[in-house]
Amino acid sequence: MKALISIHDVMPGTMTEVAELLKICRSSGVQQVTLLVVPGLDWQSEQIDQLRQWQKSGCELAAHGWVHRCVTNKSLWHRVHSLILSRDVAEHLSLEPDDVIELMHKSGNWFVENGFDQPSLYVPPAWALGKVSKRAMRSCGYSQVETLSGVVFPKSGQTKRLPLVGFEADTFTREHALRVFNGVALKMPTTKPLRVSIHPYDHKLRLGKNLRTVLQRCTEALSYSEIPR
């Protein structure tokens, strides 16, 4: 099974868990992993050095919002989205389009300012891009933007729809919803790569065993730059 494997919410406070997840990936034979980094936090020099080491070991770095929490007054849709799916992390949803693009640029600039290349991939927290048109996204500075349904290529406006599984089952309700959601994605007859979305504590939560099972089924892990159009 071809897969795009990403670890979300790479932050100063989750570095230990990210290291544990990378060890699980490696032990399952998975070498290509994309790390979704949240830039606008209190990063220390040794933590940035760790990101460099992970990158040298084969990990791709991607931008993942700015602070990964809502810092504006929530719209009605944002409040509903938070209740059902995103809790308090979808920082795009109550922003105006120009502010979303500015946040995306700020996120990418952090990498350059810290000696990394500009990331080619941007993943909004909770995959919630907000009120941004495909036309506006042309100026976002990224080659790819991932949403819940798939990956958008801003320059062309094309969207590649890709199946997705997740394991952030910290409650009984989330566990059963994800079991159904993942079951559909895993049984879907398709040659498209499967997006395997991992959050920092997933290996310790209710679907930790399922996460390991899915990783072991991944025969070829791809970089997002290798997504066939």
N, C-alpha and C positions, 0 to 999 in steps of 0.2 A: 504494500500500500504506500503510495506517495503521500507525503505530508509536509505541511508548513507548520513548524513547531515554534511557538512563541511563549516566552515567560513575561507576563505583564507586571506592572507596578514595581519595577526595579528602582528602589529608593534607598537612601541611607539606612533606614530602619528595617529593610528586608534583605540586606546583603547575605546574612547567614542562611536564610531560607532559599534564596536564589542559588547559593552555592550547593545546598543540599539537592535542589531540583536538578541542577546541572549534573551532579554526580549520578542521580537516578537516570537521567537521559543517557549519559555515557555508558552506564552499566546495561542499558537496553539496546546499545548499539547505535544510538542517535548522536551524531556529531554536529550537524548543522542546526543551530538554535538561534532564534532572533530574540534579543533582549529589549523590552520596551521600557525605556528609561524616562523617569519623571525628573526634568531638569531643575525646576524652580524650588528646590529644597536645600537644606543645609548640608551640602556635600563637602566632605573633608578630602584632603589631598590623597590620603591613602585609599579612600574609597574610589576616587577617580582613577587612581593607579590600578585598582582591581578591575575596573571596567576595561582598561587598556589590556590587561592580561587576558581577560575573557575574550576580548576582540582578537588578540593574537592567537588564541587557541581555536579560533574558527567561528566565534559568535558574531552575528550581525547586530549592530546597534540601531535602534529606531527611536524616534521621538514619540512621547506618550503624554500629551498635554503639557501643562506647566506645573501646577501644584496638585493636580488630581483631586480637587474638591471644588465645590461650588463656592464662589466668593461674592456672588451677586444675589439680588433678590430673585427668587424663583418665579417663573411664569406658571400659569395653571398647568400647562402641558408638562413642564419640568417637574412640578410636584407629583403629578400622576406617574410620570416616568420613574421618578425616584422611589415611589411607593412600590411599583411593580418590578422594576429591574435594577436601577442604578444606584439607589440609596443617595448618598450625597457626593458622588464622584464625577457626575457628568458636567464638567465645568463649562462646556460649550453652550449648553441648551438655552440659557437665558441671556446669551450675548448677541449683540447685533452682528451682522455679517462681517463688517469691517473689523470689528474687535476679534472675531474668530480668526481671521486671516492674520491679524497682528500677533495674536497669541501663538499661532503656528510658526510664524517667523521668529518670534522670541525663543521658542522652544528649540528650533534648529540652530539659532545663533549661539546658544549655550554650548553646543558641541564644538563649534568652530573656535569659540573663545577658550575652550579647554584643550585644544590641540587635536581634536578629532576632525574627520571629514564631515561635511554637511550630510546628515542622514538622508537617504533616498526615500525612506518609508516613514509615514506619520500615521499613528493610530490614536484617535481621540478616546479619552477615557469612556468606558462603557460603550465604545463604538458609536457614540452619539455625536455626530458631526455638527448638528445645529442648523441654523438657517443660512446655509451657504449654497449658492447655486454652482453648477459645474463651470459656468463661465467665470465666476469669481475665483474658483479654485485654481484656475490656470496660473494665477500669480502667487500661489501658496509656497512655492519653493521646493516642492517634493515631486518625485516621479510617481509615487504611489501613495494612496490614502486608503486605509482599511476601514470598512464599515461593517455593520452586522451582516449584511447580505453578501459582501465580497470585497473586491479590491477595485478602487477607482484609479484610472490613469488620467490625471488632471489635464495633461497637454492635449489628449485626444477626446477626453470626455467619456471614453469607453469604461464600462464596468464589467469586470469578470466575476460572475457569481460563483461562489465556492462554498461547499459544505463546511460546517463548523461544529466542533464539540467543545464542551467546557466542563469543569469539575469543581467549581467554587460552591460546594454544597455544605454550607455551614448551618443550615436549618433543615428540619424534616421536609418542609415544603419545597425548598430549593433542590434537595436531593431527588425527590420524586419528579419534579419538573425537568431536571436535567437528565434523569434516566430516560424519560420519554423523548426529549429533544435529541439526546445523543443517539438513542436507538434508531430514530428516523434517519439521522445523518449517516450512521454506520451501515445501514442496510440499503441506502440509496444506490441504485445501479448507475455508476458514473466512473469515468476515467480521470476526472478532475482530482487534483490533490486535496486532501482533507486538512482543514485548519485545526490544529490541536492547540487550544488556548489554555494556558496554565497560569494560575495565580499563586502567589508565594506560599500560601499555607495549604494548597490543595492536597499535597501528599499526606497531610495530617488530618484531613477532614473525611467526611462520610464516603466519598468516592475515590479515596486514595488508591485502593486496589484496582479500581477500574482504570484510573490514570495509567498505572503501570502496565496493565493489560493492553491498552491502546498503544502505548509507546513501543511495546514489544511487537506489535503488528506492523509498525512503520518500517518498511523495507528500504525506503529511500526518502531521506529528509532533504527538502529543497530550501534554497534561499528565496526570498520574495522576488528577487531579481530574475529568478528562473521560472516564474509563472508563465506557462504557455498562454498566448493570447488567442 
